[in-house]
Amino acid sequence: MAEITPVTEWPEWHDNPDGGDPLTQNFTAAYDKGDLCWMLVCTILCWQITPAIGFLYAGMHRRKAALTMVLQSLFCSCACGIQYWVYGYSLYEARTTNPILGDLSLAGFKNVLAQPSQANADIPDILYAAFGFTFVSATAMILAGAMLERGRLWPSMVFLLCWTTFVYYVLAYWEWNPSGWLYKLGVYDFAGSGPVHIASGFSALAWSMMLGPRINDKSSTATDRRSRLAHYKPHSPLLMCIGTCFIWFGWFAFNGGSSANLTIRSIYVVVNTNLAACGGGIGWVLLDYAYKRKFSLVGFCSGIIAGLVGITPAAGYVPVFVAALVGLITATCCYFTVRYKYLLSVDDGLDIFAIHGVGGFVGDILTGLFAAQFVPALDGVSGASYAGGWWNHHWKQLGLQLAGATTCAAWSFFVSCLLLFVINKIPGLHLRASEESEVRGLDAKYLDDIDYEESYFGNDCMISESGPTPRTRTAPASDEETKKE
């Protein structure tokens, strides 16, 4: 049997992309076991963010369309995982030199094994690839909520796969690949504000605009049913809170693992993440109380998530004593966006644009303001390579952050509009569900697990100035009517 020797020096990637011969070389010897363990655990914890978003959205939906969101979370986990393996990872992590997009040199995870990753030489390619999958599936699921009770399921699935190809992977290459033009420009985005939050938020705005408002069950005329925005209470605040708690739990790994190794900086990032969520939750619920004189579980969950969104680009750059402030400022901006969203006349009932789009944009700007040179240096290798932001009198950084956020927002919105327009014109892929399907509920339309009468006669309540008003029970549509779509 051939002697197995530990790797002491990696060959050039183009000479041997896999890193060597595993039959004669010990690849693991070259890596720190603590880094490997940290990143693998973060990958596992990050994975559950996608179904947790499904639980959050299911709780916020009306009962008749809640389980469709759980189905979407499983779809994003499975279909985006296959897509990521086939070509997605290669599109944003290929070792190319152009500033726009990668190639297919890593398609099917070919050449993805033991070589040091581009993100950090302390972990191998295969581990960083595993970690990256959890990001794309969670991002797609954030966006999936924009179909909100009136989008058809099959076209939404087609759109999500097209969107990850032409929006997510493009922006991820720009910001995270060493050859990407935003990376070279010097934009700070620690864990994905641009490709994750800004992209999903502004794309959700485009999707909501293209779908139009939900049917208003309380309106008596056909015109009002389509034109007046409907606002409904969550059917399950408990499920909504459970989803939020699991998202918060997973976000420690989402941000903490973005350091791509285990150092004091990684721990610092986790602390920043928690404080921002705390600041966001407290800020939003107090604003709710100031206006309504009541506390709100929806507000608490929204504020926590807004805080997590705001700290995502900043977690590895800002001092710990401003983390709660970042969460508070982000939640405040998101709160007033939600409060005055009616000015846009867009039915974004889950507030994806307000919390992720606006929150991500604000987080990018706050990163430029509060980034401190000493925080990245906590990884033990960066030293003075980061100039910081206004905290260190590096005035240019705020302009770079604003340029990066605006670029991601514009690309996401306009490419999403184009994709939605084209998909809607394809026979059989029109975006909007029929009125019969929407009234019955998407669960009854698409899921075999639903008892029809229980779904149709669920206790959904509409929010009105005089308080919740029970929906009027009407006769269900006939089988022939429900087939029309």
Phi, psi and omega in degrees: 000137181294143179290136179262121183247145178289145176288129177248338179209131182277140175289164174302143185302317182290339176281320179208090184300330181283341178104349180145205183246110182293346179285337183235354184232144176264100182292324186296332183299336184278350185245149177285128184295329178296317178297317180298315181296315180301312183291324179291319177295317178299321178299315181295317180291325179294328184303321186285356175297322183296307175295331178296321175297322176300318178295317178301309181294322178299318178294327182278340178285167164288159188301326188287351179230010187291314186290340175299327178290325176295319176300317179298323180294322177290323177297313180299320179296319185276304185292318178292331176293317177295315179300317180300318179291318184294311183209346186299310181301322181295326183295331181244351179239009177297148181274067180256173182245353180283156187273359191251311187201151178281186179243199182254025182293340179250014182302141183065020184060023171296138180067017178249101181210259194256350179301147176303137182287161177288332181293320180197128182292354181276352179229153182279161179307315187295327179286318178293326176297318178296318179295320183294332179300321184296334180288313185291322180292320178294320180295316178299323181288324174304314181291326185301334180296344182291343178290339170020080167069355183223004178263141178287146189288310182299311177300327179295322178294318177298316181297316182299320179289322175293321183295315179298327181290312190261350179242296186300307185292329177293311181293323178297321177295315181302321188263331189249336178281134181304340178267350182297144188289329176286327175298312180292331179293333178104021178290135176268121174210091192297312187231014169110040176298316182292298182292334185263293190278308180298317181298310181292323181293312181286331175289325176296324176298316179297316182295316179297321178295317182291325181284327185084174183288155173294161174293131179271104185296339184273345182281145185267334182259155181297324180295313180294326181301329182263335190258331183272129182291134179259141178232125185236150174288152173300141182281339181216087176303328179295313178297322177299316180291321177299315177301318180297317180297319179291325175297313179302313179301313181290334183290338172301319179282324179303310178279316184297324180284346181289349172286343177064017171194176181252108180218181176298329177298321179300316179295318179300320179297317179297318178297313178302318181299315181294315182296322180294319177297319178297313180297320180293316181296313180296317182299312184294315185291328176289323175295319176302315182293323180297325182271325189248349184060024174217152174277160183222125174294322176301316179296318180298313180296318180297318180294319178300313181293321177299319177298319178295321178296314183296325183276347184306310179284342191258346193305323182264013183230334188259150178295154185294334183279001173244001184298314179297326178294320176301315178297319181295313181295316180298314180297323179296314178297319179294321181300312183286336171294317177295318184297327183246021181293340179299339178295334178277342182055039179242133182272082175252076189295338178266000177058039180293318179296314183295315187277316184267316181292301179292318180298318178295321179296314179297319179300321177298316180294317179295330175298317178296329180282314192257356181303130181241139187298328186285338186291308177300331181292348179293348177283354175084355182231337185287325180059231182261023184289340176257131184276349183079192180240216180298335177304325179253021179062027174266082192294332183294335187298325180296321177295321178295318179296318179295320179294317180296315180295318181294320178299312180297320180295313183294314180299314182298313185294310186286323177293322177296317177301317180296314180298316181295320179297315181293314181299320181296336180274348180283128180305130179087357182240025177298144194283323191269134176290155177294160180298322179298316180294323180291319179293316177294321184114142181294331179298315180293329180287318192249339189251135179277353186271359190259132169281120191299310185295322178296320179293316187287323183261031178294160186270063176280141180234141177267142176279127175220170183296332181270005179107176182298134179243121180300142178291145177283131178280126178234165181294136178295153179293153179288164180300324181294320181293321183288345177281344183279120178201000000 
